[in-house]
């Protein structure tokens, strides 16, 4: 009987924790939208919108008067990832749907996966920096759901790590720096900047 009660208590604790985590994540996504849109809705005519079925960047068009960064559902990591792509993209690319990047759907070949990793080094390094600024946990994305056994290559891990350190040492562009400063101010008010020691290669998965 005691064992049964103990197991029941553990299940209740896990349920409450999972509910709190979901609420926390939703609040964080709302915070990301608030922060980004406060910074860039007017200055860059761009909105961050969560809740999409698929992530996509939609530039101004004949029917749209404002650029839209749409992240997947209410996933915190998706919002940071899509903002990272926007921060990396130059002015001309920001005039194109999804920045005009090559993209192959889920189920890519090894060669296509290699090309994907090359394109993703800078945005995922920046996403890592943004994630650390929020106090969250970053995970590399291989974006290939149909092959769950697929993991990021050692070369990709090393390249993302090197790029993150390069960003910290050489500095970010104005948009990325503004967003980083705002994230630190909102999520970690006692921390004014990030340090190289905040980033460890062995913890990059």
N, C-alpha and C positions, 0 to 999 in steps of 0.2 A: 504493500500500500504506500509506504513512504517513498519508494522508488518511483511509483506511478505519479505521485503528487509532485515529486521533484522534477520529473520529466515534463509534466504539465506546466510547472512554473517556468522552466527553461523555454518552452514553446511560446508562452505568453510574453516573456522578455524579448525573445527574438522577433515576435510579431510587432510589439511596440517599437522596438529599435528600427525595424524595417519601415514602419509607418513614419517615424520621426525622420529617417533618412530621406524618404521620398518627399516629405514636406520641406525639409531643408534644401534638397536639390531644386525643388520648384521655386522656392524663395530665391535661391542663388541665380537661377535662370532669369527670374524677374529682375533681380538686381543687375545682372549683366545687360539686359535690355535697357534698363533705366540709365545705367552708366554710359553705355555706348550711344544711345540716342540723345542723351544730354550733350555729349561731346561732339557728335557728328551729324545729327539730323539737319542742322542748319549749315554748319561750316562745310560739310561734304555732301549735303543733300542725300544722305544715306540712312536707312533704318535697319536695325537688327530685329528680326521677327522670329520667334521660336514657334514650334507647333507644326512645322511642315512634315509631310509624309516622307519627302526626300529633301536633302539639303541642296540649295541652288542659289546662285547669285543672279539677280535680274536687274540689268541697268535701265536707265531712263529710256523710254520708247515713245512711240506715237500715242500709246494708251496709258503709259505710266509716267508720272511727273517726278518720281523720286526713285533712287536706287534702293533695292531691297536685298539684304542678306538674310536668307531663310535657313534656319537650322532645323535639324530633325526633332520632331516632337518637342518635348521639354527637356532634352538631354543637355546637361551642363557642358559636357565635353564637346558636344556637337557645336554648340554656340561658340565656344572658344576656338574650335578648329576653323569654323567658317570665318570668324573675325580675323584669324591669323592669315588665311588666304587673302582676305581683303587688304590687310596691312602690307602683305608682300607684293601684291599686284600694283603695277605702275598705272599711270593715268590712262594710257591707251587700252590696256587690258581691262580696266574698270568700265570701259564702254561696251564690252562684249559679254554675252551670256556665259556665265561660269568662267569668265576671264579668257575665254577662247582656248582653254587648256585641252589637250588630248585626254580622253578618258575612255577606258574600256569597262564594260559592266562586270558585275560579279562573275567569277569563274574564269579569271584571266589565266593565260599561260604563264610559264616561268619567265619568258622573255618580256611579256607585257607587265608582269609583276615587277621586274627589274626596272622598267621604264617608269612605272608608277612610283617606285621608291626614289628615283632620281628627282622627280617633280616634287615629291613630298618633303624633302630634307628641310628646306627653309621654313615652310609653314608649320611643320611639326616641331621644329626647334623653337619657333616663336610660341607655339601653343604650349610647349613645356614651360617656357618662361612665364607665360600668363597663368598657367595652372599653379605653379609654385607661388606666384603672387597672391593667389586666392587661398593658399593653404591646402589645396587639393592634391590628389594623387594623379599623376600623369601616366598614361599607357600609350605606347606606340600603336598606331593603327596601320594594319596591312589591308584593311577594307576589302576583304575577300571572304564573305560570310559562308559561301558554299564550300570553302576549304578550311574548316576550323582548325585543322592540324597545322596550317601554314603559320609560321612565325616570322617576325622581322629578321632579315639577314644580319649577320654580325657587321657587315659593311654599312648597312643602313643605320644600325644602332650607333656605330662609331661616327658616321657622318652627321647624324642629328646632334650627338654630343658635341662634336667639334664646332658645328654651326652655332649651337647655343652659347658656347664659350666665346666664339667670335663675336656674336651679338653683344654679349656682356662687356667684352673688351673694347670693341670698336664703336658700340652705340647703336641704337635703333633709329629708324626713320621717325619723323615727327608724329605721324599718326600712331605708330606702335608705342612710342614713348609716352604719349598722352594717355593712351589706354592703360599701359602698365602702371603709370603713376596713379591713375584713378582706381585701379584694382587694389593696389597696395593701400591706398588711403581708406578704401571701403572695407576690405577684408582683413588687413593687418596694419592698423593705424600706428602701431609702434615701430613699424619697419619702413624706412624711407627708400631703401634700395635692395636689390638682390646681389648676392656675392657668388663667386665661382664655386665656393664650398657648398652652396645650396644644390649643386648639380653633380650627381655621382653616376658614372657610366654603369657600374654594376647593378644599379637600381633601375636602369632603363630597360623595360620589358615591353 
